[in-house]
Amino acid sequence: MWTKISNVKTYNVLGNVTTGDDDELLKLEVKPTADSGSTCRMTSGSSRQASLTGWKADGDDEFLFTVQDTDGDKADKCTLRPTMVDVDDQWTYRPMYLWSQVAYDQKGQILGKTTGGGDPSGNDPNEKPYTPHVRCDWYRVSNADPEGEGTAAVAAAPTAGVHTGACILPLAKRIFIMSKSKDASYLQVIQHIEKALKQDGSTTDNKLTVPPLRNNEAQNPPVKGVLGSEKTKVIPGNWAAPFGTDPDVVEAGDPLVRGPAGETQKKNRPVFLRSFTVSGTSYSNYCRYYFPERFVDPLKKALDPNGEIQCDEYPFASTLQGAFYAKGNYSLLAVGKAHNTGRGSHGAALGSFYTRNRVISKTPFWVWIVP
């Protein structure tokens, strides 16, 4: 962590800048605190006390910290509270926080500004959760496709493309950006997600995605085709949508949340990748029932160079908003395998996003589709 004390000025009672107080002492303190079950200690740097003259001459300091997991949960936070203390209580007896006091909501919109100083130990009831902190984890995260059939092999993956442990700034939002022009190798999936996220009540919104969502549906899976009773689905994860305001109601602007790797897919995918029979015809999964034309030529070859078709789903099977949890508010589309899984696919891009941004279990994130 780096701190910089600059542009230090004092004013007299008339409001004019003065140097008469340049001998007053200020002390820079950094007191790291760790989550229960971990330690966070300073390994380089220390508190520093200097006069105003000294701070004006040199306001730069550097600190290094080491975080260790002690309870085996493999993910812990270290909170850093750099504060400036008036040594002689000439101006204030409260520590001066050296971080922004602006409070934001989950999508980065300004809520207001906190006021006053307080107890820098983390016990101040008025302190907002915007203090500088890092989250460190010791998970072995692979670039392997988190949506693909090979997810179970992640734990046994070779060292190439595998990262064990990293630290991130949790207050930074994790947004999986997909470009319809730059990410043409998985455009089919992007277009599917874009349609799933359209929930404006129009005749072309996601009420036409499958499986259809209707009241009092008599068949499982729901009857295919447009019956006129289809409902708009409330599907979360859209960074471009207004932020949700009700914590008890799922809204379009709510984040997706990644679930435990492997376990979450095992709950979500069997919802639609199961065998069933409708009117005497057997199907191996929902996509073969809803999109039979995509599994035969000429459309099959048009969708995939090898004629391999897979069932894509949104929200992703790796999230706690997937089919198992969605109460019908999810979407499926039969897409070419090359767009869905494997090198250069959407699944590979999502895996890379998870790895680079340390999107581990319980981490919220959004998707954003751009031109």
C-alpha positions in Angstrom: 0.0 0.0 0.0 1.2 3.5 -0.8 0.2 6.7 0.9 0.9 10.2 -0.2 0.4 13.3 2.0 0.5 16.3 -0.2 -0.7 19.9 -0.5 -0.6 20.3 3.3 -1.8 23.8 4.3 -2.9 25.5 7.5 -5.0 28.6 7.8 -5.3 31.4 10.3 -8.6 32.8 11.7 -8.9 35.1 8.7 -8.8 32.1 6.3 -5.4 32.9 5.0 -2.7 30.3 4.4 0.0 30.5 7.2 3.3 28.7 8.0 3.0 29.5 11.7 1.9 26.0 12.5 4.6 24.2 10.5 6.2 22.8 13.7 3.0 21.0 14.7 3.3 17.2 14.7 1.1 14.8 12.7 1.5 11.0 12.9 0.7 8.6 10.1 -0.7 5.3 11.4 -1.7 2.1 9.6 -3.3 -0.6 11.7 -4.3 -3.7 9.7 -7.1 -5.9 10.9 -7.9 -9.4 9.6 -11.0 -11.5 9.4 -11.5 -14.1 12.1 -9.5 -17.2 11.2 -6.7 -15.2 9.5 -3.8 -12.9 10.3 -2.7 -9.7 8.6 0.5 -8.1 9.6 2.7 -5.3 8.4 6.0 -6.7 7.1 7.5 -3.5 5.7 6.9 0.1 6.6 5.9 1.7 9.9 4.0 4.5 11.5 5.7 7.9 10.9 5.6 11.1 12.9 6.8 14.4 11.4 6.1 18.1 11.6 4.1 19.8 8.9 7.5 20.9 7.4 8.5 17.3 7.3 5.3 16.2 5.6 5.6 18.9 3.0 9.1 17.8 2.2 8.3 14.1 2.0 4.8 12.8 2.0 5.4 9.4 0.4 5.3 6.1 2.4 5.1 2.5 1.4 3.8 -0.5 3.4 3.8 -4.2 2.7 1.4 -6.7 4.4 1.3 -10.5 4.7 -2.1 -12.3 5.0 -2.2 -15.8 6.3 -5.2 -18.2 6.5 -5.4 -19.9 9.9 -8.8 -21.7 9.8 -8.6 -23.4 6.4 -11.4 -21.4 4.6 -8.9 -20.2 2.0 -10.4 -16.7 1.7 -9.9 -13.8 4.1 -9.9 -10.0 4.1 -7.3 -7.6 5.4 -8.6 -4.1 6.2 -6.1 -1.3 6.1 -7.0 2.0 7.8 -4.4 4.7 7.1 -5.1 7.6 9.5 -3.4 10.8 10.4 -3.3 11.7 14.1 -2.9 15.2 15.5 -0.2 14.3 18.1 -0.9 17.3 20.4 -4.6 17.6 19.8 -4.2 21.1 18.5 -6.8 20.8 15.8 -8.7 17.6 16.4 -8.7 14.7 18.8 -10.2 12.4 16.2 -8.1 10.4 13.7 -8.3 11.8 10.2 -9.2 9.1 7.7 -6.9 9.0 4.6 -9.5 7.4 2.3 -12.5 8.6 0.5 -15.6 9.1 2.7 -18.0 8.9 -0.2 -20.4 5.9 0.1 -21.5 4.0 -2.9 -24.1 1.4 -3.7 -23.4 -2.0 -5.2 -23.2 -0.7 -8.7 -21.0 2.3 -7.8 -23.7 5.0 -7.6 -23.0 7.6 -4.9 -25.2 7.3 -1.9 -23.7 10.1 0.2 -20.7 11.0 2.3 -19.9 9.7 5.8 -19.0 12.4 8.4 -16.7 12.6 11.3 -13.8 10.5 12.4 -14.0 7.7 14.9 -12.5 4.5 16.2 -10.0 3.3 13.5 -9.9 -0.2 14.9 -13.0 -1.4 13.0 -15.4 -1.1 16.0 -16.9 2.2 14.9 -20.6 1.6 14.4 -20.8 4.5 12.0 -18.0 3.3 9.8 -19.1 2.2 6.3 -17.7 -0.8 4.6 -15.7 1.4 2.2 -12.4 1.3 4.1 -9.5 0.1 2.0 -9.2 -3.7 2.2 -8.1 -6.6 0.1 -9.4 -10.1 -0.2 -6.8 -12.8 -0.5 -7.6 -16.4 -1.4 -5.6 -19.6 -1.7 -7.8 -21.4 -4.2 -6.5 -23.2 -7.1 -8.3 -21.5 -10.0 -8.0 -22.8 -13.6 -8.7 -21.2 -16.9 -10.7 -24.3 -17.7 -14.2 -23.7 -19.0 -16.5 -23.4 -15.9 -19.6 -24.2 -17.9 -18.2 -27.1 -19.9 -18.4 -30.8 -19.3 -14.8 -30.9 -18.2 -15.4 -28.8 -15.1 -14.8 -31.8 -12.8 -11.3 -32.0 -14.2 -10.4 -28.5 -13.0 -9.0 -29.9 -9.7 -6.7 -32.2 -11.6 -5.7 -29.7 -14.3 -2.0 -29.3 -15.2 -0.1 -26.3 -13.9 -0.4 -24.3 -17.2 -3.2 -21.8 -16.9 -3.7 -22.5 -13.2 -3.3 -19.9 -10.5 -3.1 -20.7 -6.8 -3.9 -17.7 -4.6 -4.2 -14.0 -5.3 -5.4 -10.8 -3.7 -8.0 -8.4 -5.1 -9.8 -5.2 -4.2 -13.3 -6.4 -3.4 -14.8 -2.9 -3.8 -14.0 -3.0 -7.5 -16.9 -4.4 -9.6 -16.4 -7.5 -11.6 -18.0 -7.1 -15.0 -17.8 -9.7 -17.8 -17.8 -7.6 -20.9 -18.8 -9.3 -24.2 -18.5 -7.5 -27.6 -20.7 -8.4 -30.5 -18.1 -7.2 -32.9 -14.8 -8.2 -31.2 -16.0 -11.6 -29.8 -17.3 -13.1 -33.0 -16.0 -16.5 -32.0 -18.9 -16.9 -29.6 -21.4 -14.5 -31.0 -24.2 -17.1 -30.9 -23.9 -17.2 -27.1 -23.7 -13.4 -26.8 -26.9 -13.0 -28.9 -28.6 -15.6 -26.7 -27.6 -13.7 -23.5 -28.7 -10.4 -25.0 -32.2 -11.8 -25.8 -32.4 -13.4 -22.3 -31.6 -10.0 -20.7 -34.3 -8.2 -22.7 -37.2 -7.8 -20.2 -39.0 -4.7 -21.2 -42.5 -6.1 -21.6 -42.4 -5.7 -25.4 -43.6 -8.4 -27.8 -39.9 -9.3 -28.5 -38.6 -9.5 -24.9 -37.5 -12.7 -23.2 -41.0 -14.1 -22.8 -40.3 -15.8 -26.1 -37.2 -17.6 -24.8 -37.4 -21.2 -23.7 -38.5 -22.9 -21.6 -41.5 -20.6 -21.6 -42.7 -19.3 -18.3 -46.4 -19.5 -17.7 -48.8 -19.7 -14.8 -50.2 -23.2 -14.0 -48.0 -25.0 -16.5 -49.3 -28.5 -16.8 -46.3 -30.1 -18.5 -42.6 -30.4 -17.4 -40.8 -29.2 -19.4 -43.3 -26.5 -20.4 -45.2 -27.0 -23.6 -43.3 -25.5 -26.6 -44.7 -22.9 -28.8 -46.4 -19.6 -28.2 -49.7 -20.0 -26.4 -50.2 -16.4 -25.5 -49.8 -16.8 -21.8 -46.0 -16.5 -21.7 -44.6 -14.2 -19.0 -41.6 -11.9 -19.1 -38.8 -13.5 -17.1 -36.9 -11.6 -14.5 -33.3 -12.6 -15.2 -30.5 -10.9 -13.2 -26.9 -10.0 -14.0 -27.3 -7.1 -16.4 -24.8 -4.3 -15.7 -26.7 -2.0 -18.1 -30.0 -2.4 -16.2 -31.0 -0.2 -13.3 -29.7 -1.4 -9.9 -32.1 -3.4 -7.9 -33.7 -1.6 -5.0 -35.4 -4.5 -3.1 -33.1 -7.1 -1.5 -36.0 -9.5 -1.2 -36.9 -9.4 -4.9 -34.8 -10.5 -7.9 -34.3 -7.7 -10.3 -32.5 -7.3 -13.7 -29.7 -5.2 -12.3 -28.9 -7.6 -9.4 -25.5 -9.4 -9.8 -25.0 -13.0 -10.6 -23.2 -14.8 -7.8 -20.8 -17.7 -8.5 -21.5 -20.8 -6.5 -19.0 -23.5 -5.3 -17.1 -24.8 -8.4 -18.4 -28.1 -9.7 -21.2 -28.4 -7.1 -23.3 -25.6 -8.6 -23.1 -27.0 -12.1 -24.3 -30.4 -10.8 -27.5 -28.8 -9.5 -28.2 -26.5 -12.5 -27.4 -28.6 -15.5 -29.6 -31.7 -14.7 -32.6 -29.4 -14.8 -32.5 -29.2 -18.6 -30.0 -31.9 -19.5 -32.3 -34.8 -18.6 -34.2 -37.4 -20.6 -38.0 -37.2 -20.9 -40.8 -38.2 -23.1 -43.6 -36.0 -24.6 -46.4 -37.5 -26.6 -44.5 -40.8 -27.1 -41.3 -39.1 -28.4 -38.2 -39.3 -26.2 -35.7 -36.4 -25.9 -32.3 -36.4 -24.3 -32.5 -32.8 -23.2 -34.6 -29.6 -23.3 -32.8 -28.2 -26.3 -33.6 -31.2 -28.5 -37.3 -30.7 -27.6 -37.4 -26.9 -28.2 -35.0 -26.7 -31.1 -35.1 -29.9 -33.1 -34.3 -28.0 -36.4 -30.9 -27.0 -34.9 -29.8 -30.6 -34.5 -30.2 -31.5 -38.2 -28.7 -30.2 -41.4 -28.5 -27.7 -43.0 -28.9 -25.6 -39.8 -26.6 -27.8 -37.7 -23.7 -27.3 -40.1 -24.4 -23.6 -40.3 -24.2 -23.3 -36.5 -21.0 -25.4 -36.1 -18.3 -26.4 -38.6 -18.3 -29.9 -37.2 -22.1 -30.1 -36.8 -21.9 -30.3 -33.0 -24.7 -28.6 -31.1 -24.8 -27.9 -27.4 -27.4 -26.5 -25.0 -26.4 -23.0 -23.8 -28.0 -21.6 -20.7 -28.2 -18.2 -19.0 -27.8 -17.4 -16.1 -24.7 -19.5 -16.2 -24.7 -23.0 -14.7 -21.8 -21.9 -12.4 -24.0 -19.3 -10.7 -26.5 -19.4 -7.9 -29.1 -17.9 -10.3 -28.9 -20.9 -12.7 -31.8 -23.1 -13.7 -32.0 -25.0 -10.4 -32.5 -21.7 -8.5 -34.3 -19.6 -11.1 -37.9 -20.8 -10.7 -38.3 -20.8 -14.5 -36.5 -17.5 -15.0 -33.8 -18.7 -17.2 -33.2 -19.2 -20.9 -31.8 -22.0 -23.2 -30.7 -22.0 -26.8 -29.1 -24.7 -28.9 -25.8 -23.3 -30.2 -22.7 -24.5 -32.0 -20.2 -26.2 -29.7 -17.4 -24.0 -31.1 -19.1 -20.9 -29.7 -20.0 -22.6 -26.4 -17.0 -24.6 -25.2 -13.4 -25.1 -26.1 -10.6 -22.8 -27.2 -11.8 -19.3 -28.2 -15.3 -20.0 -27.0 -17.6 -18.2 -24.5 -16.9 -20.8 -21.9 -13.2 -20.3 -22.2 -13.7 -16.5 -22.0 -15.8 -16.9 -18.9 -13.2 -19.1 -17.3 -10.5 -16.6 -18.0 -12.7 -13.8 -16.5 -13.2 -15.9 -13.3 -9.5 -16.6 -13.0 -8.2 -13.1 -13.7 -10.7 -11.5 -11.4 -10.7 -14.2 -8.7 -14.4 -14.8 -9.0 -14.6 -17.6 -6.5 -17.6 -18.9 -4.6 -20.0 -16.2 -3.3 -18.4 -13.5 -5.5 -20.9 -11.2 -7.2 -20.4 -10.1 -10.8 -22.3 -8.7 -13.8 -22.4 -9.2 -17.6 -22.3 -6.3 -20.0 -23.0 -6.7 -23.8 -21.4 -3.9 -25.9 -21.4 -3.4 -29.7 
